[in-house]
């Protein structure tokens, strides 16, 4: 029948570059977003990696007039 494939854990940082690239976010904002991802590991955020990545990108771009 079907075979299972182990993909591992998907982390917020896995989406960050992809999303920022697709949105045309500049390199400085990407670095800030990646730092925010790194800092977010200190908190117990129980949301999907996609939700966290999009929220961080939104906040960074709003603060940077991107």
PDB file with SEQRES, HELIX, SHEET and CRYST1 records, atoms N, CA, C and O in Angstrom:
SEQRES   1 A   66  UNK UNK UNK UNK UNK UNK UNK UNK UNK UNK UNK UNK UNK          
SEQRES   2 A   66  UNK UNK UNK UNK UNK UNK UNK UNK UNK UNK UNK UNK UNK          
SEQRES   3 A   66  UNK UNK UNK UNK UNK UNK UNK UNK UNK UNK UNK UNK UNK          
SEQRES   4 A   66  UNK UNK UNK UNK UNK UNK UNK UNK UNK UNK UNK UNK UNK          
SEQRES   5 A   66  UNK UNK UNK UNK UNK UNK UNK UNK UNK UNK UNK UNK UNK          
SEQRES   6 A   66  UNK                                                          
HELIX    1 AA1 UNK A   12  UNK A   23  1                                  12    
HELIX    2 AA2 UNK A   27  UNK A   40  1                                  14    
HELIX    3 AA3 UNK A   49  UNK A   63  1                                  15    
CRYST1    1.000    1.000    1.000  90.00  90.00  90.00 P 1           1          
ATOM      1  N   UNK A   1       0.837  -1.190   0.000  1.00  0.00           N  
ATOM      2  CA  UNK A   1       0.000   0.000   0.000  1.00  0.00           C  
ATOM      3  C   UNK A   1       0.873   1.241   0.000  1.00  0.00           C  
ATOM      4  O   UNK A   1       1.821   1.336  -0.779  1.00  0.00           O  
ATOM      5  N   UNK A   2       0.562   2.188   0.864  1.00  0.00           N  
ATOM      6  CA  UNK A   2       1.312   3.434   0.916  1.00  0.00           C  
ATOM      7  C   UNK A   2       2.568   3.306   1.752  1.00  0.00           C  
ATOM      8  O   UNK A   2       2.639   2.496   2.676  1.00  0.00           O  
ATOM      9  N   UNK A   3       3.531   4.094   1.426  1.00  0.00           N  
ATOM     10  CA  UNK A   3       4.770   4.118   2.180  1.00  0.00           C  
ATOM     11  C   UNK A   3       4.873   5.475   2.873  1.00  0.00           C  
ATOM     12  O   UNK A   3       4.530   6.507   2.297  1.00  0.00           O  
ATOM     13  N   UNK A   4       5.345   5.458   4.104  1.00  0.00           N  
ATOM     14  CA  UNK A   4       5.512   6.730   4.794  1.00  0.00           C  
ATOM     15  C   UNK A   4       6.933   7.226   4.575  1.00  0.00           C  
ATOM     16  O   UNK A   4       7.882   6.447   4.486  1.00  0.00           O  
ATOM     17  N   UNK A   5       7.047   8.533   4.492  1.00  0.00           N  
ATOM     18  CA  UNK A   5       8.342   9.174   4.294  1.00  0.00           C  
ATOM     19  C   UNK A   5       8.565  10.119   5.467  1.00  0.00           C  
ATOM     20  O   UNK A   5       7.733  10.982   5.746  1.00  0.00           O  
ATOM     21  N   UNK A   6       9.678   9.953   6.142  1.00  0.00           N  
ATOM     22  CA  UNK A   6      10.012  10.822   7.266  1.00  0.00           C  
ATOM     23  C   UNK A   6      10.587  12.129   6.724  1.00  0.00           C  
ATOM     24  O   UNK A   6      11.603  12.124   6.029  1.00  0.00           O  
ATOM     25  N   UNK A   7       9.941  13.236   7.039  1.00  0.00           N  
ATOM     26  CA  UNK A   7      10.392  14.531   6.552  1.00  0.00           C  
ATOM     27  C   UNK A   7      11.055  15.365   7.631  1.00  0.00           C  
ATOM     28  O   UNK A   7      11.658  16.396   7.332  1.00  0.00           O  
ATOM     29  N   UNK A   8      10.955  14.944   8.866  1.00  0.00           N  
ATOM     30  CA  UNK A   8      11.551  15.713   9.947  1.00  0.00           C  
ATOM     31  C   UNK A   8      10.642  16.845  10.395  1.00  0.00           C  
ATOM     32  O   UNK A   8       9.499  16.960   9.953  1.00  0.00           O  
ATOM     33  N   UNK A   9      11.161  17.661  11.263  1.00  0.00           N  
ATOM     34  CA  UNK A   9      10.408  18.785  11.800  1.00  0.00           C  
ATOM     35  C   UNK A   9      10.577  20.003  10.906  1.00  0.00           C  
ATOM     36  O   UNK A   9      11.690  20.336  10.499  1.00  0.00           O  
ATOM     37  N   UNK A  10       9.486  20.653  10.608  1.00  0.00           N  
ATOM     38  CA  UNK A  10       9.541  21.887   9.826  1.00  0.00           C  
ATOM     39  C   UNK A  10       9.621  23.046  10.799  1.00  0.00           C  
ATOM     40  O   UNK A  10       8.794  23.177  11.701  1.00  0.00           O  
ATOM     41  N   UNK A  11      10.627  23.884  10.603  1.00  0.00           N  
ATOM     42  CA  UNK A  11      10.854  25.017  11.495  1.00  0.00           C  
ATOM     43  C   UNK A  11      10.539  26.326  10.791  1.00  0.00           C  
ATOM     44  O   UNK A  11      10.473  26.388   9.563  1.00  0.00           O  
ATOM     45  N   UNK A  12      10.349  27.358  11.577  1.00  0.00           N  
ATOM     46  CA  UNK A  12      10.016  28.678  11.040  1.00  0.00           C  
ATOM     47  C   UNK A  12      11.088  29.154  10.066  1.00  0.00           C  
ATOM     48  O   UNK A  12      10.767  29.675   8.998  1.00  0.00           O  
ATOM     49  N   UNK A  13      12.343  28.981  10.420  1.00  0.00           N  
ATOM     50  CA  UNK A  13      13.438  29.432   9.572  1.00  0.00           C  
ATOM     51  C   UNK A  13      13.447  28.784   8.203  1.00  0.00           C  
ATOM     52  O   UNK A  13      13.988  29.346   7.251  1.00  0.00           O  
ATOM     53  N   UNK A  14      12.852  27.604   8.097  1.00  0.00           N  
ATOM     54  CA  UNK A  14      12.791  26.909   6.811  1.00  0.00           C  
ATOM     55  C   UNK A  14      11.946  27.688   5.798  1.00  0.00           C  
ATOM     56  O   UNK A  14      12.182  27.602   4.593  1.00  0.00           O  
ATOM     57  N   UNK A  15      10.973  28.437   6.284  1.00  0.00           N  
ATOM     58  CA  UNK A  15      10.084  29.200   5.416  1.00  0.00           C  
ATOM     59  C   UNK A  15      10.566  30.618   5.161  1.00  0.00           C  
ATOM     60  O   UNK A  15      10.190  31.230   4.161  1.00  0.00           O  
ATOM     61  N   UNK A  16      11.386  31.142   6.045  1.00  0.00           N  
ATOM     62  CA  UNK A  16      11.710  32.562   6.031  1.00  0.00           C  
ATOM     63  C   UNK A  16      12.308  33.028   4.697  1.00  0.00           C  
ATOM     64  O   UNK A  16      11.789  33.961   4.084  1.00  0.00           O  
ATOM     65  N   UNK A  17      13.374  32.398   4.250  1.00  0.00           N  
ATOM     66  CA  UNK A  17      14.018  32.818   2.992  1.00  0.00           C  
ATOM     67  C   UNK A  17      13.067  32.659   1.803  1.00  0.00           C  
ATOM     68  O   UNK A  17      12.993  33.532   0.939  1.00  0.00           O  
ATOM     69  N   UNK A  18      12.348  31.549   1.766  1.00  0.00           N  
ATOM     70  CA  UNK A  18      11.425  31.290   0.666  1.00  0.00           C  
ATOM     71  C   UNK A  18      10.343  32.358   0.597  1.00  0.00           C  
ATOM     72  O   UNK A  18      10.098  32.928  -0.466  1.00  0.00           O  
ATOM     73  N   UNK A  19       9.699  32.630   1.717  1.00  0.00           N  
ATOM     74  CA  UNK A  19       8.634  33.623   1.749  1.00  0.00           C  
ATOM     75  C   UNK A  19       9.160  35.013   1.407  1.00  0.00           C  
ATOM     76  O   UNK A  19       8.563  35.730   0.605  1.00  0.00           O  
ATOM     77  N   UNK A  20      10.282  35.390   2.021  1.00  0.00           N  
ATOM     78  CA  UNK A  20      10.850  36.722   1.772  1.00  0.00           C  
ATOM     79  C   UNK A  20      11.256  36.872   0.311  1.00  0.00           C  
ATOM     80  O   UNK A  20      11.073  37.939  -0.275  1.00  0.00           O  
ATOM     81  N   UNK A  21      11.795  35.833  -0.271  1.00  0.00           N  
ATOM     82  CA  UNK A  21      12.190  35.873  -1.679  1.00  0.00           C  
ATOM     83  C   UNK A  21      10.964  36.047  -2.575  1.00  0.00           C  
ATOM     84  O   UNK A  21      10.973  36.862  -3.497  1.00  0.00           O  
ATOM     85  N   UNK A  22       9.928  35.289  -2.305  1.00  0.00           N  
ATOM     86  CA  UNK A  22       8.696  35.385  -3.104  1.00  0.00           C  
ATOM     87  C   UNK A  22       8.036  36.752  -2.972  1.00  0.00           C  
ATOM     88  O   UNK A  22       7.374  37.215  -3.901  1.00  0.00           O  
ATOM     89  N   UNK A  23       8.211  37.397  -1.826  1.00  0.00           N  
ATOM     90  CA  UNK A  23       7.599  38.707  -1.589  1.00  0.00           C  
ATOM     91  C   UNK A  23       8.482  39.859  -2.025  1.00  0.00           C  
ATOM     92  O   UNK A  23       8.034  41.006  -2.047  1.00  0.00           O  
ATOM     93  N   UNK A  24       9.736  39.574  -2.373  1.00  0.00           N  
ATOM     94  CA  UNK A  24      10.650  40.630  -2.791  1.00  0.00           C  
ATOM     95  C   UNK A  24      11.166  41.480  -1.647  1.00  0.00           C  
ATOM     96  O   UNK A  24      11.483  42.655  -1.836  1.00  0.00           O  
ATOM     97  N   UNK A  25      11.250  40.902  -0.472  1.00  0.00           N  
ATOM     98  CA  UNK A  25      11.734  41.615   0.713  1.00  0.00           C  
ATOM     99  C   UNK A  25      13.251  41.801   0.589  1.00  0.00           C  
ATOM    100  O   UNK A  25      13.962  40.883   0.181  1.00  0.00           O  
ATOM    101  N   UNK A  26      13.743  43.004   0.948  1.00  0.00           N  
ATOM    102  CA  UNK A  26      15.181  43.267   0.808  1.00  0.00           C  
ATOM    103  C   UNK A  26      15.994  42.491   1.841  1.00  0.00           C  
ATOM    104  O   UNK A  26      15.458  42.001   2.835  1.00  0.00           O  
ATOM    105  N   UNK A  27      17.298  42.388   1.587  1.00  0.00           N  
ATOM    106  CA  UNK A  27      18.185  41.567   2.422  1.00  0.00           C  
ATOM    107  C   UNK A  27      18.239  42.025   3.875  1.00  0.00           C  
ATOM    108  O   UNK A  27      18.312  41.200   4.785  1.00  0.00           O  
ATOM    109  N   UNK A  28      18.204  43.329   4.093  1.00  0.00           N  
ATOM    110  CA  UNK A  28      18.250  43.834   5.467  1.00  0.00           C  
ATOM    111  C   UNK A  28      17.024  43.378   6.253  1.00  0.00           C  
ATOM    112  O   UNK A  28      17.145  42.970   7.408  1.00  0.00           O  
ATOM    113  N   UNK A  29      15.860  43.444   5.642  1.00  0.00           N  
ATOM    114  CA  UNK A  29      14.634  43.003   6.313  1.00  0.00           C  
ATOM    115  C   UNK A  29      14.655  41.490   6.546  1.00  0.00           C  
ATOM    116  O   UNK A  29      14.151  41.011   7.562  1.00  0.00           O  
ATOM    117  N   UNK A  30      15.239  40.738   5.605  1.00  0.00           N  
ATOM    118  CA  UNK A  30      15.361  39.288   5.777  1.00  0.00           C  
ATOM    119  C   UNK A  30      16.227  38.978   6.990  1.00  0.00           C  
ATOM    120  O   UNK A  30      15.895  38.096   7.783  1.00  0.00           O  
ATOM    121  N   UNK A  31      17.339  39.702   7.140  1.00  0.00           N  
ATOM    122  CA  UNK A  31      18.225  39.480   8.291  1.00  0.00           C  
ATOM    123  C   UNK A  31      17.508  39.790   9.601  1.00  0.00           C  
ATOM    124  O   UNK A  31      17.656  39.061  10.582  1.00  0.00           O  
ATOM    125  N   UNK A  32      16.738  40.864   9.615  1.00  0.00           N  
ATOM    126  CA  UNK A  32      15.968  41.214  10.820  1.00  0.00           C  
ATOM    127  C   UNK A  32      14.928  40.140  11.113  1.00  0.00           C  
ATOM    128  O   UNK A  32      14.741  39.755  12.267  1.00  0.00           O  
ATOM    129  N   UNK A  33      14.260  39.659  10.090  1.00  0.00           N  
ATOM    130  CA  UNK A  33      13.254  38.603  10.269  1.00  0.00           C  
ATOM    131  C   UNK A  33      13.894  37.326  10.792  1.00  0.00           C  
ATOM    132  O   UNK A  33      13.325  36.656  11.655  1.00  0.00           O  
ATOM    133  N   UNK A  34      15.072  36.982  10.279  1.00  0.00           N  
ATOM    134  CA  UNK A  34      15.755  35.783  10.751  1.00  0.00           C  
ATOM    135  C   UNK A  34      16.199  35.938  12.205  1.00  0.00           C  
ATOM    136  O   UNK A  34      16.168  34.973  12.970  1.00  0.00           O  
ATOM    137  N   UNK A  35      16.610  37.140  12.586  1.00  0.00           N  
ATOM    138  CA  UNK A  35      16.967  37.390  13.989  1.00  0.00           C  
ATOM    139  C   UNK A  35      15.727  37.257  14.874  1.00  0.00           C  
ATOM    140  O   UNK A  35      15.813  36.726  15.981  1.00  0.00           O  
ATOM    141  N   UNK A  36      14.589  37.731  14.399  1.00  0.00           N  
ATOM    142  CA  UNK A  36      13.342  37.582  15.151  1.00  0.00           C  
ATOM    143  C   UNK A  36      12.972  36.115  15.320  1.00  0.00           C  
ATOM    144  O   UNK A  36      12.480  35.713  16.374  1.00  0.00           O  
ATOM    145  N   UNK A  37      13.206  35.327  14.296  1.00  0.00           N  
ATOM    146  CA  UNK A  37      12.951  33.886  14.387  1.00  0.00           C  
ATOM    147  C   UNK A  37      13.850  33.282  15.457  1.00  0.00           C  
ATOM    148  O   UNK A  37      13.400  32.483  16.279  1.00  0.00           O  
ATOM    149  N   UNK A  38      15.107  33.662  15.442  1.00  0.00           N  
ATOM    150  CA  UNK A  38      16.059  33.153  16.432  1.00  0.00           C  
ATOM    151  C   UNK A  38      15.610  33.529  17.846  1.00  0.00           C  
ATOM    152  O   UNK A  38      15.650  32.696  18.751  1.00  0.00           O  
ATOM    153  N   UNK A  39      15.183  34.778  18.035  1.00  0.00           N  
ATOM    154  CA  UNK A  39      14.713  35.230  19.352  1.00  0.00           C  
ATOM    155  C   UNK A  39      13.412  34.537  19.752  1.00  0.00           C  
ATOM    156  O   UNK A  39      13.173  34.310  20.938  1.00  0.00           O  
ATOM    157  N   UNK A  40      12.578  34.203  18.782  1.00  0.00           N  
ATOM    158  CA  UNK A  40      11.283  33.591  19.108  1.00  0.00           C  
ATOM    159  C   UNK A  40      11.437  32.203  19.707  1.00  0.00           C  
ATOM    160  O   UNK A  40      10.505  31.690  20.326  1.00  0.00           O  
ATOM    161  N   UNK A  41      12.597  31.592  19.533  1.00  0.00           N  
ATOM    162  CA  UNK A  41      12.834  30.261  20.100  1.00  0.00           C  
ATOM    163  C   UNK A  41      12.864  30.290  21.622  1.00  0.00           C  
ATOM    164  O   UNK A  41      12.727  29.252  22.269  1.00  0.00           O  
ATOM    165  N   UNK A  42      13.044  31.488  22.199  1.00  0.00           N  
ATOM    166  CA  UNK A  42      13.058  31.635  23.655  1.00  0.00           C  
ATOM    167  C   UNK A  42      11.656  31.484  24.255  1.00  0.00           C  
ATOM    168  O   UNK A  42      11.507  31.230  25.451  1.00  0.00           O  
ATOM    169  N   UNK A  43      10.637  31.644  23.414  1.00  0.00           N  
ATOM    170  CA  UNK A  43       9.253  31.587  23.872  1.00  0.00           C  
ATOM    171  C   UNK A  43       8.612  30.273  23.455  1.00  0.00           C  
ATOM    172  O   UNK A  43       9.024  29.652  22.475  1.00  0.00           O  
ATOM    173  N   UNK A  44       7.623  29.867  24.190  1.00  0.00           N  
ATOM    174  CA  UNK A  44       6.898  28.637  23.870  1.00  0.00           C  
ATOM    175  C   UNK A  44       5.689  29.009  23.015  1.00  0.00           C  
ATOM    176  O   UNK A  44       4.564  29.098  23.506  1.00  0.00           O  
ATOM    177  N   UNK A  45       5.947  29.224  21.724  1.00  0.00           N  
ATOM    178  CA  UNK A  45       4.882  29.611  20.798  1.00  0.00           C  
ATOM    179  C   UNK A  45       4.341  28.348  20.156  1.00  0.00           C  
ATOM    180  O   UNK A  45       5.059  27.641  19.447  1.00  0.00           O  
ATOM    181  N   UNK A  46       3.099  28.076  20.403  1.00  0.00           N  
ATOM    182  CA  UNK A  46       2.496  26.843  19.893  1.00  0.00           C  
ATOM    183  C   UNK A  46       1.575  27.142  18.723  1.00  0.00           C  
ATOM    184  O   UNK A  46       0.357  26.982  18.801  1.00  0.00           O  
ATOM    185  N   UNK A  47       2.191  27.577  17.646  1.00  0.00           N  
ATOM    186  CA  UNK A  47       1.480  27.865  16.409  1.00  0.00           C  
ATOM    187  C   UNK A  47       2.229  27.178  15.280  1.00  0.00           C  
ATOM    188  O   UNK A  47       3.341  26.687  15.473  1.00  0.00           O  
ATOM    189  N   UNK A  48       1.631  27.144  14.125  1.00  0.00           N  
ATOM    190  CA  UNK A  48       2.307  26.520  12.983  1.00  0.00           C  
ATOM    191  C   UNK A  48       3.493  27.366  12.545  1.00  0.00           C  
ATOM    192  O   UNK A  48       3.505  28.583  12.734  1.00  0.00           O  
ATOM    193  N   UNK A  49       4.477  26.720  11.966  1.00  0.00           N  
ATOM    194  CA  UNK A  49       5.672  27.423  11.499  1.00  0.00           C  
ATOM    195  C   UNK A  49       5.312  28.464  10.443  1.00  0.00           C  
ATOM    196  O   UNK A  49       5.916  29.536  10.398  1.00  0.00           O  
ATOM    197  N   UNK A  50       4.343  28.158   9.603  1.00  0.00           N  
ATOM    198  CA  UNK A  50       3.922  29.106   8.567  1.00  0.00           C  
ATOM    199  C   UNK A  50       3.307  30.351   9.204  1.00  0.00           C  
ATOM    200  O   UNK A  50       3.593  31.465   8.766  1.00  0.00           O  
ATOM    201  N   UNK A  51       2.478  30.187  10.215  1.00  0.00           N  
ATOM    202  CA  UNK A  51       1.853  31.319  10.890  1.00  0.00           C  
ATOM    203  C   UNK A  51       2.884  32.223  11.543  1.00  0.00           C  
ATOM    204  O   UNK A  51       2.786  33.447  11.454  1.00  0.00           O  
ATOM    205  N   UNK A  52       3.857  31.635  12.190  1.00  0.00           N  
ATOM    206  CA  UNK A  52       4.899  32.419  12.859  1.00  0.00           C  
ATOM    207  C   UNK A  52       5.741  33.159  11.829  1.00  0.00           C  
ATOM    208  O   UNK A  52       6.038  34.341  12.007  1.00  0.00           O  
ATOM    209  N   UNK A  53       6.126  32.480  10.757  1.00  0.00           N  
ATOM    210  CA  UNK A  53       6.942  33.117   9.718  1.00  0.00           C  
ATOM    211  C   UNK A  53       6.205  34.294   9.086  1.00  0.00           C  
ATOM    212  O   UNK A  53       6.787  35.363   8.900  1.00  0.00           O  
ATOM    213  N   UNK A  54       4.948  34.108   8.759  1.00  0.00           N  
ATOM    214  CA  UNK A  54       4.199  35.194   8.127  1.00  0.00           C  
ATOM    215  C   UNK A  54       3.990  36.363   9.078  1.00  0.00           C  
ATOM    216  O   UNK A  54       4.043  37.517   8.655  1.00  0.00           O  
ATOM    217  N   UNK A  55       3.754  36.084  10.350  1.00  0.00           N  
ATOM    218  CA  UNK A  55       3.587  37.164  11.324  1.00  0.00           C  
ATOM    219  C   UNK A  55       4.886  37.957  11.473  1.00  0.00           C  
ATOM    220  O   UNK A  55       4.851  39.186  11.529  1.00  0.00           O  
ATOM    221  N   UNK A  56       6.010  37.285  11.536  1.00  0.00           N  
ATOM    222  CA  UNK A  56       7.288  37.971  11.670  1.00  0.00           C  
ATOM    223  C   UNK A  56       7.572  38.816  10.435  1.00  0.00           C  
ATOM    224  O   UNK A  56       8.003  39.963  10.557  1.00  0.00           O  
ATOM    225  N   UNK A  57       7.339  38.267   9.260  1.00  0.00           N  
ATOM    226  CA  UNK A  57       7.565  39.033   8.030  1.00  0.00           C  
ATOM    227  C   UNK A  57       6.661  40.259   7.992  1.00  0.00           C  
ATOM    228  O   UNK A  57       7.104  41.345   7.617  1.00  0.00           O  
ATOM    229  N   UNK A  58       5.416  40.095   8.372  1.00  0.00           N  
ATOM    230  CA  UNK A  58       4.479  41.225   8.392  1.00  0.00           C  
ATOM    231  C   UNK A  58       4.967  42.317   9.332  1.00  0.00           C  
ATOM    232  O   UNK A  58       4.997  43.491   8.960  1.00  0.00           O  
ATOM    233  N   UNK A  59       5.344  41.942  10.533  1.00  0.00           N  
ATOM    234  CA  UNK A  59       5.798  42.931  11.518  1.00  0.00           C  
ATOM    235  C   UNK A  59       7.061  43.640  11.048  1.00  0.00           C  
ATOM    236  O   UNK A  59       7.157  44.864  11.145  1.00  0.00           O  
ATOM    237  N   UNK A  60       8.020  42.890  10.546  1.00  0.00           N  
ATOM    238  CA  UNK A  60       9.279  43.492  10.081  1.00  0.00           C  
ATOM    239  C   UNK A  60       9.026  44.454   8.925  1.00  0.00           C  
ATOM    240  O   UNK A  60       9.575  45.555   8.907  1.00  0.00           O  
ATOM    241  N   UNK A  61       8.210  44.053   7.971  1.00  0.00           N  
ATOM    242  CA  UNK A  61       7.967  44.940   6.840  1.00  0.00           C  
ATOM    243  C   UNK A  61       7.164  46.181   7.238  1.00  0.00           C  
ATOM    244  O   UNK A  61       7.353  47.248   6.654  1.00  0.00           O  
ATOM    245  N   UNK A  62       6.280  46.055   8.216  1.00  0.00           N  
ATOM    246  CA  UNK A  62       5.535  47.221   8.684  1.00  0.00           C  
ATOM    247  C   UNK A  62       6.444  48.214   9.409  1.00  0.00           C  
ATOM    248  O   UNK A  62       6.294  49.428   9.270  1.00  0.00           O  
ATOM    249  N   UNK A  63       7.386  47.678  10.181  1.00  0.00           N  
ATOM    250  CA  UNK A  63       8.291  48.553  10.921  1.00  0.00           C  
ATOM    251  C   UNK A  63       9.369  49.172  10.039  1.00  0.00           C  
ATOM    252  O   UNK A  63       9.923  50.216  10.385  1.00  0.00           O  
ATOM    253  N   UNK A  64       9.673  48.547   8.909  1.00  0.00           N  
ATOM    254  CA  UNK A  64      10.770  49.026   8.066  1.00  0.00           C  
ATOM    255  C   UNK A  64      10.291  49.815   6.853  1.00  0.00           C  
ATOM    256  O   UNK A  64      11.113  50.185   6.014  1.00  0.00           O  
ATOM    257  N   UNK A  65       9.017  50.082   6.732  1.00  0.00           N  
ATOM    258  CA  UNK A  65       8.463  50.764   5.556  1.00  0.00           C  
ATOM    259  C   UNK A  65       8.819  50.040   4.273  1.00  0.00           C  
ATOM    260  O   UNK A  65       8.995  50.677   3.234  1.00  0.00           O  
ATOM    261  N   UNK A  66       8.927  48.728   4.325  1.00  0.00           N  
ATOM    262  CA  UNK A  66       9.280  47.895   3.165  1.00  0.00           C  
ATOM    263  C   UNK A  66       8.145  47.875   2.180  1.00  0.00           C  
ATOM    264  O   UNK A  66       8.245  47.230   1.136  1.00  0.00           O  
TER     265      UNK A  66                                                      
END                                                                             
